[in-house]
Amino acid sequence: MRSLKLFLVFLIGTNLAFNQVGNDTTKSNTISMNEWDYEDKIAVIENQETKFLTEKNELLEAALISNSNIFDGITVFFGLITILLTILAISIPFFNYFYVIKPNRELKSRLEELEIEIPGTIEKNFASFYRNYEKSKFKGFLKKLKEDGDYKELADFVDANHPFYKDFEQEDQRTIVEFLKGNPEIDSSSLPALNRILMDRPSEISTLFFKNTFEIENNQNYKFALEYLVDEGSSEHFNFLKKEIKNSSNGHCYMLDILEFSQYYYLNKFHDISKGDIGIKIVKKYFDNEEICESLKEIDFPKSRESKYSFVDDVLVKTKYEDNPFLTATLYFKLFLVNKLTKPTSFLRI
């Protein structure tokens, strides 16, 4: 029994010893395992932290790169905007000039031209229309003259439109010449207008008709013939009149009529100075011509004016020449008129 007790005690002690050793071993193993697990956890945590930091750094780096790209893009964008604005700022003056200023200048210039052209065109068209209208009226009155011998309306038309209407044709003049030749007793009030158709457009028809008036005594168209031949001023007409003055017993009358005509139309102090120059040339051509003056010495100076001549007897009134001393300086005046001037007896036509 006692042995059994000792054996049991040994077993129990051994068991306790083994248990203690086991416990120590287990405890040691547990401590070792715990230490390993902790280090692994730390390593894992460190790895996780490192990974996190790496990922964070990568994210930050990516963010920085992205921000850098965005900034670079913004910089490029604003750079492009700046360049475009610069180009626009430079191009605006050119655009303004070529598309605004220059066209406006051209438009203004064209408008200024139109301001001149339009009234001129309107005036020209109106003048053309009015001229054609007047011509048709003239042709109508001329037709009545040819068919019915009615010259009053034609004479009134010429009087009303002189000196503006001068669109006379040679055929018109031929009609007038035939009418005047065939109607020597026309109303004297209409004669100036009918003769004006011949005088305003010098032609061979007019010249031949007016030269023939000197062959007919008391021709009612004489004064118009004298005015036409003197005023037209050609050497041919001068030679014709010089011949008529030299060979006619009415030579002095012709000269006095030329003097009166020149005084009335050109040398009157109320006329234009430019017309005075024409009158001076006419007077000097006839009154300073020695050939004419010499031939007139053989012709008696008329005591009175005959009725056939157009100008009145006051041609020799002294006061008519006081303002025109160049007339009194001519050869004819000194030879034939210096002692024949008279004082005015009535109101005179100047």
Residue pairs with C-beta under 8 A, 6 or more apart in sequence:
131 167
134 161
134 165
134 167
135 167
137 157
138 154
138 157
138 165
138 167
138 172
141 153
141 154
141 157
142 154
142 172
142 175
144 150
144 153
144 154
145 151
145 154
145 175
145 179
146 175
146 179
149 179
149 183
151 179
151 183
151 186
151 190
151 194
152 187
152 190
154 193
154 194
155 189
155 190
155 193
155 194
156 193
157 165
157 193
158 165
158 193
158 194
158 196
158 197
159 192
159 193
162 193
162 196
162 200
163 200
166 200
166 201
168 197
168 200
168 201
170 203
170 205
172 197
173 197
173 198
173 201
173 203
173 205
173 206
174 205
176 194
176 197
176 198
177 198
177 205
177 206
177 209
179 194
180 186
180 194
180 195
180 209
180 221
181 209
184 219
184 220
186 194
186 220
188 220
191 220
191 221
191 224
192 224
195 221
195 224
198 205
198 206
198 209
198 210
198 224
198 228
199 206
199 224
199 227
199 228
199 231
202 228
202 232
206 228
207 228
207 229
207 232
207 237
209 221
209 225
210 221
210 224
210 225
210 228
210 229
211 225
211 229
211 240
213 219
213 221
213 222
213 224
213 225
214 222
214 225
214 244
214 248
217 308
218 307
218 308
219 225
219 308
222 308
222 309
222 310
223 257
223 261
223 309
223 310
223 311
226 241
226 254
226 257
226 258
226 261
226 310
227 261
227 265
229 237
229 240
229 241
230 237
230 241
230 258
230 261
230 262
230 282
231 265
233 281
233 282
238 285
238 286
241 254
241 258
241 286
242 286
242 289
242 291
242 292
244 251
244 254
245 251
245 254
245 255
245 286
245 292
245 295
245 296
246 291
246 292
246 295
246 296
248 254
249 299
250 306
251 292
251 295
251 296
251 299
252 296
252 299
252 300
252 301
252 302
252 336
253 302
253 305
253 306
253 309
255 286
255 287
255 292
255 296
255 332
256 302
256 305
256 309
256 311
256 315
256 316
257 309
257 310
257 311
258 282
258 286
259 283
259 287
259 315
259 327
260 311
260 315
261 311
262 279
262 282
262 283
263 279
263 315
263 320
263 321
263 324
263 327
264 311
264 349
265 271
265 275
265 279
266 275
266 276
266 278
266 279
266 280
266 282
267 276
267 279
267 280
267 283
267 324
267 327
268 350
269 323
269 324
269 350
270 350
280 326
283 326
283 327
283 330
284 330
286 292
286 332
287 293
287 327
287 330
287 331
287 332
287 333
288 330
288 331
288 332
289 331
290 331
292 332
293 331
293 332
293 335
293 336
296 332
296 335
296 336
297 335
301 336
301 340
304 313
305 311
305 312
305 313
305 315
312 349
314 320
314 344
314 346
314 348
314 349
316 337
316 340
316 341
316 342
317 341
317 342
317 343
317 344
317 348
318 341
318 342
318 343
318 344
319 343
319 344
319 348
320 348
320 350
321 327
321 328
321 341
327 333
328 334
328 338
